[in-house]
Amino acid sequence: MVDVARQTSQLNGATASVAAAVLQNSPSVEEASFYLRQEFWDSSLVPGPAATEVKVPVLDLAAEFEAHQPSYLIVDIKGGNGHPRGRHARMRSQDLCRVPSLRE
């Protein structure tokens, strides 16, 4: 997944910081299980019979925003579909107004 994102960025002449990680508000753990599937877009935080488990870092969302000062975001929210408050509840709780392209 990371390689595809980096290649896509380069092909489009963009400079991007690409990472495979779980972003959380005030994380309580340093790593999480991520489940890789044959089709990379189907990989997620949800285990499944044909998935391979890998460990990925868990990073603090606010700290990453502060460190990278993003001008745009490309986010693939995986594993949130079963969240009781809705698919994108995790991102709704983060203040995104510092990202210029989201202020317009």
Buried (B, 14 or more C-beta within 10 A) or exposed (E): BEEEBEEEBEEEEEEBEBEEBBBBEEBEEEEBBBBBBEEEEEBBBBEEEEBEEEEBBBBBBBEBBEEEEBEEEEEEBBBBEEEEEEEEEBBEEBEBEEBEEEEE
